[in-house]
């Protein structure tokens, strides 16, 4: 079990300019897939996904 946070909007490249924090659907899918492939020796309990263009 993992707690995931998507801090942004899933947007394809055609509509991506409308949103401040854009998340690439393929990159999000890769991150979720990684959760299913982890070994018990070191695994993620919480995953926070944000767009690289988000100002901190």
HTML snippet that shows the backbone in 3Dmol.js (N, CA, C, O; Angstrom):
<script src="https://3Dmol.org/build/3Dmol-min.js"></script>
<div id="view" style="width:600px;height:400px;position:relative"></div>
<script>
const pdb = `
ATOM      1  N   UNK A   1       0.841  -1.164   0.000  1.00  0.00           N
ATOM      2  CA  UNK A   1       0.000   0.000   0.000  1.00  0.00           C
ATOM      3  C   UNK A   1       0.893   1.235   0.000  1.00  0.00           C
ATOM      4  O   UNK A   1       1.924   1.268   0.671  1.00  0.00           O
ATOM      5  N   UNK A   2       0.496   2.225  -0.741  1.00  0.00           N
ATOM      6  CA  UNK A   2       1.247   3.479  -0.790  1.00  0.00           C
ATOM      7  C   UNK A   2       0.268   4.644  -0.847  1.00  0.00           C
ATOM      8  O   UNK A   2      -0.816   4.544  -1.421  1.00  0.00           O
ATOM      9  N   UNK A   3       0.673   5.731  -0.247  1.00  0.00           N
ATOM     10  CA  UNK A   3      -0.100   6.982  -0.295  1.00  0.00           C
ATOM     11  C   UNK A   3       0.501   7.821  -1.409  1.00  0.00           C
ATOM     12  O   UNK A   3       1.693   8.129  -1.374  1.00  0.00           O
ATOM     13  N   UNK A   4      -0.299   8.194  -2.393  1.00  0.00           N
ATOM     14  CA  UNK A   4       0.221   8.996  -3.500  1.00  0.00           C
ATOM     15  C   UNK A   4      -0.482  10.346  -3.554  1.00  0.00           C
ATOM     16  O   UNK A   4      -1.675  10.468  -3.278  1.00  0.00           O
ATOM     17  N   UNK A   5       0.303  11.350  -3.920  1.00  0.00           N
ATOM     18  CA  UNK A   5      -0.199  12.715  -4.060  1.00  0.00           C
ATOM     19  C   UNK A   5       0.133  13.185  -5.469  1.00  0.00           C
ATOM     20  O   UNK A   5       1.292  13.146  -5.882  1.00  0.00           O
ATOM     21  N   UNK A   6      -0.868  13.625  -6.198  1.00  0.00           N
ATOM     22  CA  UNK A   6      -0.646  14.245  -7.505  1.00  0.00           C
ATOM     23  C   UNK A   6      -0.894  15.733  -7.316  1.00  0.00           C
ATOM     24  O   UNK A   6      -2.038  16.176  -7.217  1.00  0.00           O
ATOM     25  N   UNK A   7       0.181  16.494  -7.267  1.00  0.00           N
ATOM     26  CA  UNK A   7       0.072  17.929  -7.031  1.00  0.00           C
ATOM     27  C   UNK A   7       0.176  18.658  -8.362  1.00  0.00           C
ATOM     28  O   UNK A   7       1.211  19.241  -8.683  1.00  0.00           O
ATOM     29  N   UNK A   8      -0.896  18.619  -9.123  1.00  0.00           N
ATOM     30  CA  UNK A   8      -0.921  19.250 -10.427  1.00  0.00           C
ATOM     31  C   UNK A   8      -2.049  18.667 -11.249  1.00  0.00           C
ATOM     32  O   UNK A   8      -2.895  17.937 -10.732  1.00  0.00           O
ATOM     33  N   UNK A   9      -2.060  18.987 -12.519  1.00  0.00           N
ATOM     34  CA  UNK A   9      -3.106  18.558 -13.432  1.00  0.00           C
ATOM     35  C   UNK A   9      -2.485  17.632 -14.463  1.00  0.00           C
ATOM     36  O   UNK A   9      -1.457  17.953 -15.059  1.00  0.00           O
ATOM     37  N   UNK A  10      -3.116  16.475 -14.672  1.00  0.00           N
ATOM     38  CA  UNK A  10      -2.682  15.606 -15.763  1.00  0.00           C
ATOM     39  C   UNK A  10      -3.102  16.268 -17.057  1.00  0.00           C
ATOM     40  O   UNK A  10      -4.291  16.485 -17.290  1.00  0.00           O
ATOM     41  N   UNK A  11      -2.143  16.588 -17.896  1.00  0.00           N
ATOM     42  CA  UNK A  11      -2.460  17.321 -19.125  1.00  0.00           C
ATOM     43  C   UNK A  11      -1.610  16.808 -20.272  1.00  0.00           C
ATOM     44  O   UNK A  11      -0.405  16.600 -20.130  1.00  0.00           O
ATOM     45  N   UNK A  12      -2.254  16.609 -21.406  1.00  0.00           N
ATOM     46  CA  UNK A  12      -1.489  16.248 -22.593  1.00  0.00           C
ATOM     47  C   UNK A  12      -0.832  17.503 -23.166  1.00  0.00           C
ATOM     48  O   UNK A  12      -1.166  18.623 -22.778  1.00  0.00           O
ATOM     49  N   UNK A  13       0.085  17.306 -24.072  1.00  0.00           N
ATOM     50  CA  UNK A  13       0.856  18.447 -24.584  1.00  0.00           C
ATOM     51  C   UNK A  13      -0.011  19.449 -25.331  1.00  0.00           C
ATOM     52  O   UNK A  13       0.340  20.627 -25.396  1.00  0.00           O
ATOM     53  N   UNK A  14      -1.131  19.015 -25.897  1.00  0.00           N
ATOM     54  CA  UNK A  14      -1.985  19.936 -26.653  1.00  0.00           C
ATOM     55  C   UNK A  14      -2.659  20.958 -25.750  1.00  0.00           C
ATOM     56  O   UNK A  14      -2.926  22.079 -26.182  1.00  0.00           O
ATOM     57  N   UNK A  15      -2.942  20.586 -24.489  1.00  0.00           N
ATOM     58  CA  UNK A  15      -3.631  21.493 -23.576  1.00  0.00           C
ATOM     59  C   UNK A  15      -2.739  21.924 -22.411  1.00  0.00           C
ATOM     60  O   UNK A  15      -3.209  22.620 -21.511  1.00  0.00           O
ATOM     61  N   UNK A  16      -1.484  21.534 -22.407  1.00  0.00           N
ATOM     62  CA  UNK A  16      -0.617  21.741 -21.252  1.00  0.00           C
ATOM     63  C   UNK A  16      -0.410  23.210 -20.901  1.00  0.00           C
ATOM     64  O   UNK A  16      -0.202  23.530 -19.731  1.00  0.00           O
ATOM     65  N   UNK A  17      -0.460  24.098 -21.866  1.00  0.00           N
ATOM     66  CA  UNK A  17      -0.213  25.502 -21.589  1.00  0.00           C
ATOM     67  C   UNK A  17      -1.257  26.172 -20.718  1.00  0.00           C
ATOM     68  O   UNK A  17      -1.021  27.270 -20.214  1.00  0.00           O
ATOM     69  N   UNK A  18      -2.398  25.543 -20.528  1.00  0.00           N
ATOM     70  CA  UNK A  18      -3.473  26.128 -19.736  1.00  0.00           C
ATOM     71  C   UNK A  18      -3.230  26.033 -18.236  1.00  0.00           C
ATOM     72  O   UNK A  18      -3.868  26.749 -17.465  1.00  0.00           O
ATOM     73  N   UNK A  19      -2.331  25.174 -17.813  1.00  0.00           N
ATOM     74  CA  UNK A  19      -2.197  24.861 -16.392  1.00  0.00           C
ATOM     75  C   UNK A  19      -0.843  25.284 -15.847  1.00  0.00           C
ATOM     76  O   UNK A  19       0.171  25.203 -16.540  1.00  0.00           O
ATOM     77  N   UNK A  20      -0.838  25.736 -14.601  1.00  0.00           N
ATOM     78  CA  UNK A  20       0.415  26.139 -13.952  1.00  0.00           C
ATOM     79  C   UNK A  20       1.265  24.928 -13.618  1.00  0.00           C
ATOM     80  O   UNK A  20       2.460  24.916 -13.912  1.00  0.00           O
ATOM     81  N   UNK A  21       0.666  23.899 -13.004  1.00  0.00           N
ATOM     82  CA  UNK A  21       1.410  22.696 -12.617  1.00  0.00           C
ATOM     83  C   UNK A  21       0.934  21.532 -13.481  1.00  0.00           C
ATOM     84  O   UNK A  21      -0.137  20.972 -13.247  1.00  0.00           O
ATOM     85  N   UNK A  22       1.729  21.178 -14.471  1.00  0.00           N
ATOM     86  CA  UNK A  22       1.354  20.123 -15.407  1.00  0.00           C
ATOM     87  C   UNK A  22       2.092  18.838 -15.076  1.00  0.00           C
ATOM     88  O   UNK A  22       3.285  18.849 -14.772  1.00  0.00           O
ATOM     89  N   UNK A  23       1.362  17.728 -15.140  1.00  0.00           N
ATOM     90  CA  UNK A  23       1.955  16.417 -14.948  1.00  0.00           C
ATOM     91  C   UNK A  23       1.780  15.617 -16.232  1.00  0.00           C
ATOM     92  O   UNK A  23       0.681  15.543 -16.782  1.00  0.00           O
ATOM     93  N   UNK A  24       2.852  15.029 -16.699  1.00  0.00           N
ATOM     94  CA  UNK A  24       2.825  14.203 -17.898  1.00  0.00           C
ATOM     95  C   UNK A  24       2.191  12.852 -17.553  1.00  0.00           C
ATOM     96  O   UNK A  24       2.710  12.145 -16.689  1.00  0.00           O
ATOM     97  N   UNK A  25       1.090  12.477 -18.199  1.00  0.00           N
ATOM     98  CA  UNK A  25       0.422  11.215 -17.876  1.00  0.00           C
ATOM     99  C   UNK A  25       1.340   9.996 -17.976  1.00  0.00           C
ATOM    100  O   UNK A  25       1.234   9.077 -17.163  1.00  0.00           O
ATOM    101  N   UNK A  26       2.233   9.977 -18.956  1.00  0.00           N
ATOM    102  CA  UNK A  26       3.146   8.841 -19.103  1.00  0.00           C
ATOM    103  C   UNK A  26       4.128   8.766 -17.930  1.00  0.00           C
ATOM    104  O   UNK A  26       4.444   7.676 -17.453  1.00  0.00           O
ATOM    105  N   UNK A  27       4.606   9.919 -17.469  1.00  0.00           N
ATOM    106  CA  UNK A  27       5.528   9.934 -16.332  1.00  0.00           C
ATOM    107  C   UNK A  27       4.824   9.494 -15.046  1.00  0.00           C
ATOM    108  O   UNK A  27       5.412   8.793 -14.222  1.00  0.00           O
ATOM    109  N   UNK A  28       3.564   9.907 -14.876  1.00  0.00           N
ATOM    110  CA  UNK A  28       2.786   9.475 -13.708  1.00  0.00           C
ATOM    111  C   UNK A  28       2.572   7.965 -13.761  1.00  0.00           C
ATOM    112  O   UNK A  28       2.709   7.281 -12.746  1.00  0.00           O
ATOM    113  N   UNK A  29       2.237   7.444 -14.940  1.00  0.00           N
ATOM    114  CA  UNK A  29       2.051   5.996 -15.092  1.00  0.00           C
ATOM    115  C   UNK A  29       3.336   5.246 -14.749  1.00  0.00           C
ATOM    116  O   UNK A  29       3.285   4.202 -14.098  1.00  0.00           O
ATOM    117  N   UNK A  30       4.485   5.762 -15.178  1.00  0.00           N
ATOM    118  CA  UNK A  30       5.773   5.129 -14.848  1.00  0.00           C
ATOM    119  C   UNK A  30       6.006   5.103 -13.344  1.00  0.00           C
ATOM    120  O   UNK A  30       6.486   4.104 -12.807  1.00  0.00           O
ATOM    121  N   UNK A  31       5.672   6.187 -12.665  1.00  0.00           N
ATOM    122  CA  UNK A  31       5.866   6.248 -11.213  1.00  0.00           C
ATOM    123  C   UNK A  31       4.972   5.233 -10.505  1.00  0.00           C
ATOM    124  O   UNK A  31       5.410   4.555  -9.575  1.00  0.00           O
ATOM    125  N   UNK A  32       3.719   5.132 -10.948  1.00  0.00           N
ATOM    126  CA  UNK A  32       2.809   4.140 -10.358  1.00  0.00           C
ATOM    127  C   UNK A  32       3.290   2.718 -10.646  1.00  0.00           C
ATOM    128  O   UNK A  32       3.210   1.847  -9.781  1.00  0.00           O
ATOM    129  N   UNK A  33       3.786   2.486 -11.852  1.00  0.00           N
ATOM    130  CA  UNK A  33       4.307   1.156 -12.193  1.00  0.00           C
ATOM    131  C   UNK A  33       5.480   0.805 -11.285  1.00  0.00           C
ATOM    132  O   UNK A  33       5.597  -0.332 -10.827  1.00  0.00           O
ATOM    133  N   UNK A  34       6.334   1.764 -11.030  1.00  0.00           N
ATOM    134  CA  UNK A  34       7.482   1.534 -10.138  1.00  0.00           C
ATOM    135  C   UNK A  34       7.016   1.051  -8.762  1.00  0.00           C
ATOM    136  O   UNK A  34       7.659   0.195  -8.155  1.00  0.00           O
ATOM    137  N   UNK A  35       5.901   1.598  -8.271  1.00  0.00           N
ATOM    138  CA  UNK A  35       5.376   1.164  -6.974  1.00  0.00           C
ATOM    139  C   UNK A  35       5.070  -0.330  -6.960  1.00  0.00           C
ATOM    140  O   UNK A  35       5.249  -0.989  -5.935  1.00  0.00           O
ATOM    141  N   UNK A  36       4.615  -0.867  -8.079  1.00  0.00           N
ATOM    142  CA  UNK A  36       4.254  -2.285  -8.131  1.00  0.00           C
ATOM    143  C   UNK A  36       5.463  -3.198  -8.267  1.00  0.00           C
ATOM    144  O   UNK A  36       5.343  -4.409  -8.080  1.00  0.00           O
ATOM    145  N   UNK A  37       6.626  -2.640  -8.589  1.00  0.00           N
ATOM    146  CA  UNK A  37       7.813  -3.439  -8.844  1.00  0.00           C
ATOM    147  C   UNK A  37       8.836  -3.401  -7.709  1.00  0.00           C
ATOM    148  O   UNK A  37       9.925  -3.956  -7.853  1.00  0.00           O
ATOM    149  N   UNK A  38       8.519  -2.773  -6.611  1.00  0.00           N
ATOM    150  CA  UNK A  38       9.482  -2.613  -5.522  1.00  0.00           C
ATOM    151  C   UNK A  38       9.707  -3.913  -4.760  1.00  0.00           C
ATOM    152  O   UNK A  38       8.821  -4.764  -4.673  1.00  0.00           O
ATOM    153  N   UNK A  39      10.903  -4.045  -4.215  1.00  0.00           N
ATOM    154  CA  UNK A  39      11.216  -5.194  -3.363  1.00  0.00           C
ATOM    155  C   UNK A  39      10.897  -4.849  -1.914  1.00  0.00           C
ATOM    156  O   UNK A  39      10.862  -3.670  -1.564  1.00  0.00           O
ATOM    157  N   UNK A  40      10.665  -5.834  -1.072  1.00  0.00           N
ATOM    158  CA  UNK A  40      10.364  -5.553   0.330  1.00  0.00           C
ATOM    159  C   UNK A  40      11.511  -4.894   1.086  1.00  0.00           C
ATOM    160  O   UNK A  40      11.293  -4.319   2.153  1.00  0.00           O
ATOM    161  N   UNK A  41      12.724  -4.967   0.557  1.00  0.00           N
ATOM    162  CA  UNK A  41      13.883  -4.428   1.260  1.00  0.00           C
ATOM    163  C   UNK A  41      13.925  -2.907   1.328  1.00  0.00           C
ATOM    164  O   UNK A  41      14.520  -2.345   2.248  1.00  0.00           O
ATOM    165  N   UNK A  42      13.309  -2.249   0.381  1.00  0.00           N
ATOM    166  CA  UNK A  42      13.263  -0.782   0.349  1.00  0.00           C
ATOM    167  C   UNK A  42      12.098  -0.389  -0.535  1.00  0.00           C
ATOM    168  O   UNK A  42      12.127  -0.595  -1.749  1.00  0.00           O
ATOM    169  N   UNK A  43      11.077   0.178   0.079  1.00  0.00           N
ATOM    170  CA  UNK A  43       9.907   0.506  -0.709  1.00  0.00           C
ATOM    171  C   UNK A  43       9.345   1.863  -0.310  1.00  0.00           C
ATOM    172  O   UNK A  43       9.625   2.377   0.773  1.00  0.00           O
ATOM    173  N   UNK A  44       8.564   2.417  -1.188  1.00  0.00           N
ATOM    174  CA  UNK A  44       7.996   3.754  -1.005  1.00  0.00           C
ATOM    175  C   UNK A  44       6.684   3.658  -0.247  1.00  0.00           C
ATOM    176  O   UNK A  44       5.802   2.881  -0.614  1.00  0.00           O
ATOM    177  N   UNK A  45       6.557   4.442   0.801  1.00  0.00           N
ATOM    178  CA  UNK A  45       5.299   4.518   1.532  1.00  0.00           C
ATOM    179  C   UNK A  45       4.463   5.697   1.015  1.00  0.00           C
ATOM    180  O   UNK A  45       3.238   5.602   0.926  1.00  0.00           O
ATOM    181  N   UNK A  46       5.131   6.803   0.677  1.00  0.00           N
ATOM    182  CA  UNK A  46       4.422   7.977   0.176  1.00  0.00           C
ATOM    183  C   UNK A  46       5.133   8.501  -1.056  1.00  0.00           C
ATOM    184  O   UNK A  46       6.358   8.627  -1.076  1.00  0.00           O
ATOM    185  N   UNK A  47       4.362   8.803  -2.074  1.00  0.00           N
ATOM    186  CA  UNK A  47       4.890   9.312  -3.337  1.00  0.00           C
ATOM    187  C   UNK A  47       4.199  10.625  -3.649  1.00  0.00           C
ATOM    188  O   UNK A  47       2.974  10.671  -3.760  1.00  0.00           O
ATOM    189  N   UNK A  48       4.967  11.683  -3.792  1.00  0.00           N
ATOM    190  CA  UNK A  48       4.450  13.021  -4.071  1.00  0.00           C
ATOM    191  C   UNK A  48       4.932  13.417  -5.464  1.00  0.00           C
ATOM    192  O   UNK A  48       6.128  13.635  -5.661  1.00  0.00           O
ATOM    193  N   UNK A  49       4.032  13.513  -6.419  1.00  0.00           N
ATOM    194  CA  UNK A  49       4.395  13.851  -7.792  1.00  0.00           C
ATOM    195  C   UNK A  49       3.975  15.291  -8.087  1.00  0.00           C
ATOM    196  O   UNK A  49       2.828  15.680  -7.869  1.00  0.00           O
ATOM    197  N   UNK A  50       4.935  16.067  -8.586  1.00  0.00           N
ATOM    198  CA  UNK A  50       4.705  17.470  -8.928  1.00  0.00           C
ATOM    199  C   UNK A  50       5.353  17.757 -10.273  1.00  0.00           C
ATOM    200  O   UNK A  50       6.307  17.091 -10.674  1.00  0.00           O
ATOM    201  N   UNK A  51       4.830  18.740 -10.949  1.00  0.00           N
ATOM    202  CA  UNK A  51       5.449  19.158 -12.203  1.00  0.00           C
ATOM    203  C   UNK A  51       6.764  19.887 -11.945  1.00  0.00           C
ATOM    204  O   UNK A  51       6.914  20.573 -10.934  1.00  0.00           O
ATOM    205  N   UNK A  52       7.705  19.736 -12.857  1.00  0.00           N
ATOM    206  CA  UNK A  52       9.015  20.368 -12.681  1.00  0.00           C
ATOM    207  C   UNK A  52       8.938  21.886 -12.764  1.00  0.00           C
ATOM    208  O   UNK A  52       9.838  22.588 -12.302  1.00  0.00           O
ATOM    209  N   UNK A  53       7.848  22.393 -13.360  1.00  0.00           N
ATOM    210  CA  UNK A  53       7.729  23.848 -13.520  1.00  0.00           C
ATOM    211  C   UNK A  53       7.017  24.514 -12.345  1.00  0.00           C
ATOM    212  O   UNK A  53       6.747  25.715 -12.386  1.00  0.00           O
ATOM    213  N   UNK A  54       6.712  23.751 -11.304  1.00  0.00           N
ATOM    214  CA  UNK A  54       6.027  24.324 -10.148  1.00  0.00           C
ATOM    215  C   UNK A  54       7.009  25.175  -9.311  1.00  0.00           C
ATOM    216  O   UNK A  54       8.075  24.691  -8.930  1.00  0.00           O
ATOM    217  N   UNK A  55       6.655  26.417  -9.034  1.00  0.00           N
ATOM    218  CA  UNK A  55       7.536  27.234  -8.203  1.00  0.00           C
ATOM    219  C   UNK A  55       7.399  26.837  -6.734  1.00  0.00           C
ATOM    220  O   UNK A  55       6.292  26.667  -6.222  1.00  0.00           O
ATOM    221  N   UNK A  56       8.530  26.695  -6.080  1.00  0.00           N
ATOM    222  CA  UNK A  56       8.521  26.336  -4.650  1.00  0.00           C
ATOM    223  C   UNK A  56       8.908  27.519  -3.819  1.00  0.00           C
ATOM    224  O   UNK A  56       8.959  27.422  -2.593  1.00  0.00           O
TER     225      UNK A  56
END
`;
const viewer = $3Dmol.createViewer("view");
viewer.addModel(pdb, "pdb");
viewer.setStyle({}, {cartoon: {color: "spectrum"}});
viewer.zoomTo();
viewer.render();
</script>
